[in-house]
Amino acid sequence: MSDSPYIFNATADNFQQGVIENSHKVPVVVDFWAEWCEPCKILIPILEKLTAEFAGGFVLAKVNSETEQQLSTEYRVRSIPAVKIFRHGEVVNEFTGAQSEDFIREIIARYVATEADTLRDKAIEAIRAGDKDAGRSMLQQAAELDPRNAAVQIDIAHLDAEQGDYQAAADRLQKLGVESREKPAVVGLLSKMEFAAAAENAPDKNTLQQQIADDAKNSAARYQLAALCATEGDYQTALEQLLQILMRDRKYNDDAGRRGMLAIYNMLGDDHELTALYRRKMFNAMH
């Protein structure tokens, strides 16, 4: 056993704290091994060498699969050596067998925090504390250090949108790679921006409700009312108005009723009760 402060033996008793909780701070590389396993003896020195090389960039947790069968079963270890990388409480990558040092280094490096990541963490702390100017400044520094860091670009876009500069936010998000643009955080932000833009020049709610009462087919008024409600967090009213558009006027603004409902589902998440309820209503309306 190495005396490195970044290496420890993981057991069922310390796994929650040592691996799961610790992975919210740094990546935790978990190596499932056994005394009789010859490939394990090849892999362990490589992992220990990389732990020293990254000097705290990640933590190495060793799990004896024979004495910790509960953990092996829980994480579906079928052959050893089995290496699983934990980040933010979840397994984000894994491999089996005695791989080459370069292969392992490349995989681990994907999850080790860079200087840009550290700046981003500090920026988020500043923003949460109410100092958005300092947060933006640090995020911009992080973007200069690592222009390809999608998380930093998304954070800046959020700040742009909060200030009402939707075009700047949209331009920044459009420059992201395809995979990043499909992330829920990005889809949700774009949806919020679309609703905010629609609500920006809308009449007040009472006026819109009167317009709808006078003409139930007034899709523009319904969409503006939905946008106002969505920006204020009244998602049920927003979904109900969008559903009415979907049922009455599918051609309005390129099927805006259906698109708006899908946007709110993304904002709320799949597990939200309103998502489940209105998905059923949408299905019935469309079929």
N, C-alpha and C positions, 0 to 999 in steps of 0.2 A: 504494500500500500504506500503510495506516494505521500510525502508530508506537505504537499502543496495545499495552500488554503483554498484552492479552486477545485479540489477533488475530494469526494467523500463517498462512503459506502451507503447506498440508499436501501432502506428497508420499508416495510409496510407502515412502521411507526413514524418514520420521518419523511416519507415520500410527499405528503401534502405540503409541508412547509419547505422542505429542501428542493423539491422539484416544481410542484404546481405553483406555489406562492412565489418562489424565487424566479420563476420564468417570466413574471411580470416585470422584473428588473433587468435580467439578462437572459440570453438563451441558455437552456440547460440540456446538455447532451447526455442521454441515458444509455448506458451500455449494458445489455443483458448478456451475461457470460456464465461459464461454469469451469470448475477445475479441470475436468476431463477434456475440455474442448481445445483442440490444438489451434484452430484458426483464431480463437479468442486470445491465445498467447501471442499471436502475431499482431493482432489489432490493438491490444491494450497499450503497448509502448508507443504506438503511433498516436493514439488519442492523448496520452500523457504528454508527449512531445508538443502536440498542437496546443494543449492547454497551457503549457509554459510559454509557447510562442505568442499566443493571444493575450497572455498576462491579465486575466480577469475579464476578457471580452466574452467569455462563456464559462459555465461551470460544468464539470464532468461528474456525473453520478453513476456509480457502478452498482449493478444489481446482480447478485448471485442468484441465477434462475433456479438453482436447486433448493436453496433455503428460503427463497422468496417466491414460491410457486403461485401465491395469490396475485402478486403483481404481474407475473408472467401470463397468467390466465386473463387478468383484467385487460392487459394490453396486447393480447392475442399473439404472444410470442410463440411461433411454431418451430423456428430453427434459430440456432445461435452460431456466432455472435449476431445479435440484433441491436441496432442503434436507432434510437428515436430522439428527435430534436423537439423540445418543448419551447413554446413561446406564447406568452399571455395565456397560460393555462391549458394550451392545446398542443397536440402533436402536429407540427407543421412540415416535417419531412422525416424520412426514415430510410434505412438500407440494411441489408443483411450481408454477412460474409466479411472476410478480411479484404477490404478494398485498399487501393493505393493511397499513399499519403496525399498526393495532389488532388485526387478525387474527393477525399474527406475534407481537406482544407477548403476547397471550392464550395462545397455544400454548407459548411459551417459559416463561412464568410458571408453568405447571403443573409444571415440573421444576426450577425454581430453589429452592434451599434457603431455608426460612423460619427465623425464630428458633426455632420449635418443633423443626424438623429438626436445627438445630445443637445444641440441648439434648439431643435424643434421641441424637445421635452421642456426646456426652460421657457420657450415662447408660450407653450400651452399653459404653464404655471402662471406666467405673467398675465395672460389673457383671462384666466379664471379668477385671478386676483383683481381684475378690473383695469389693468394697464394694457390696453389694446395697442397703443402706439409702440410701446417697448416690445410687445409680442410680435407685431408686424415687422419691426426692425430686425429682430432675431430670425424670423422666418425668411426674410429677404436675404439675410446673410447665409442662412442654410441653403437657400435656393442657388446662391452663387457658388457655394462649395460643391453642391451636388444638384445640378439642374434636372437630373433624371429622377430625383426623389419625388415620387407621385404624392406621397402623404403631405409633404411640404407644400406642393402646388395646390392641393385640395384645401389645405388650411388657409392659404392666402386667398383662394377663391371664396371661401366662406366669409372672410373679412370684407372682401370687395362687395359681396352680396348684402351683407349687413349694412354697409354704407350706401346701398342703393346703386352701386356701380355694377349693374347686371351684365353689361357688355364686357367689361374687363374680366369679370368672373367667368363668363361663357367662353371668352377667347382663351383664357388660361386652361380651362377644362378641355377644350377641343384639341389642345396640343398634347394631351396625355395619350398614352398608348391605348389600343383598343381594349385590352384587358382591364386597365385602370378605369376607363370610361364606363365600364359595365359594373363597377363596384356599387353596392347599394348607397354608399355615402355620396357618390357622384350623381347617380340617378336621382336620389332624393333631393340633392341641392339644385339640380337643373329643374326639377319639378317645382320646388319652392319658388325659384326665380320666375318660372313661367306664370305661376299664380300671382306672384307679387307684381309682375308687369301688367297683368290683366286687371288687378285691383287698383293699380296706381291712379288711374284716371276715372275710376268707376264712381257713380253716384253713391249716396249713402244707402244703407240696407233698406230703410223704409221706402225710399223711392223705388228701388229695384223690386221689392216685394209688391208694391202697387202696380208696377209695370207688368209683372207676371200675373197679378190678379186680373188686370185689364186684358191681357193677351197671354194665354197659357202657352202659346207657341213661340213666345219671345225668347229664343235660345240665347241671344246675346246677353239679355238681362239675367237669365238663369246662370250663364257661365260667369258673369261678373260677380253675382251673389255667391256662387260656389268659390270663386277665387278669394273674395273677401273673407268668407268663413274659414277657408283653408289656411290663410295667413294668420288668422286669429286662433287657430287650433280647434275650431268647431267642425271637425271632420265629418261628423254624421250629417249635418245639414249640407255640407259641401257635396258629399256622396249622393245624397238624395236629389239635389238639383242636377248633378251630372247624370244620374240614372234617368231622370226625366228627359234630359236632352237625348240620351242614348235611345230611349223608347220612342220619342217623338220626332227626332230630327238627326238621323245618323249622318247626313251630309254636312251638318253645320261644322265649319272650320276643320275640315278633314277629320271627321269623327271625333271631335273634341270631347264629347261626353265619355266615350270609352277610354280614350287616352288619359283624360283627367282622372278617371277612377283608378286606372292602373298606376298612375303616378302616386295617388294617395296610398294605395296598397304598399308601394315601395317605401313611402315615408313612414307608414305605420308598422310594417313588418308582417310576415306571414302569420304570426301567432296572435295578432290582435283580433279581438272579437268583431270589430267593425269590418275588418278585412274578410273574415269568414262569412259574415252576414251578407255583405254586399257582393261578394263573389257569387253567392247563390242567387241573389237577385239579378245580377248581371247575366248569369247563365240562363235564367228563366226568361229574361227579357229578350235575349238574343236567339232563343230557341223556342 
